[in-house]
Amino acid sequence: MWLCEQMQRQDLPVICVPSKPFLHKSEFKKFNSASSGIVLISAKMAVHFKHKQIPVMVNFDVPTKANRYRSVIGCSGVAPENGIVINLM
């Protein structure tokens, strides 16, 4: 993913998980250990992050259906934490 590569070049603590979470086990370990503070995921991957408390979520492929969109932005944080969602359109 272009955005992820650009952020990694700037030494930002980012991981990219565009598809198939089982292919990205080492990336999940980085995220779970908090050695990476930024996760770039696609809307399809958002369901795998529902149990995580993610303070900032960047949607780079916004779902076209309202129900799917609500599901994705609902992954941005779990109560009582507040989350921020940034949509890149």
N, C-alpha and C positions, 0 to 999 in steps of 0.2 A: 504494500500500500504506500503510495507516494507520501501522504501526510506523515505516516509513521517513520519512514526513512528520513524525511527532512527533520523531524523532531529528534531522532536518534543521532543524526549528524551534529546536532547542537548539544549533545550529551544530556538530553532530558530523560528522566526515568519513565520511559514509555514502553508498553508492550502492545502488540497488535494481534488480534484474534479474529480474523475475518470469517472463518468457517471451521467446522469440525473440531470441537474442543479437544477431542482425544489426540489430535495431531499437535496440540500446543501445550502438553503437560508441563514442560519447563517454563513456559510463559506464565501458566497459572501458578506455579510455585513461586515465581518472582512476585506476582501480584499478592498472593496470600502471605508471603513473608514481609510484605511492605517494602521490598527493595525497589519496587516500581510503583509510582503514584498515579500514573496515567494509563488508562486502558482504552484503546481504540477498537471498537467492535462494530459489526454490522447489525442491522435490525434483527436479522435471523439469529444472531448470537446472543441478543439481549436476554433471552429466556434463561440462558445458562448463568446469568449474573443476578437473578432475582433475589437470591439469598444473601448477596453481598451488600454491604453498606458502601455505596459509591457516592461520594460527595459531589462530584462533577461528572456529568455524562455529556459527551459530544456525539450528536447524531449526524453522521455524514451521509446516510441514505435514509431519509425520512419516509416511513411507510405511508402509502396512499390511503389506507383505510383507517378510519377514526379509532375503531376498537384496537387495532394493532398498534397504533400510535400511543394510545393510553397505556397499553401493556408495556411498551418500550420505555416511556418516560416514568412509569411506575417503578422501574428498576433503578432509578437514580438515587434512591435512598430508602431506608426502612425506618419507620417511626421509632423513636422520636427525632431522629436526625432529619435535617432539612437538606435537600439536594438542589443542585443547579443543573439545568438542561440547556445546552447550546445547540441550536439547529443550524447546520451549514447547508444552505439550499442553493 
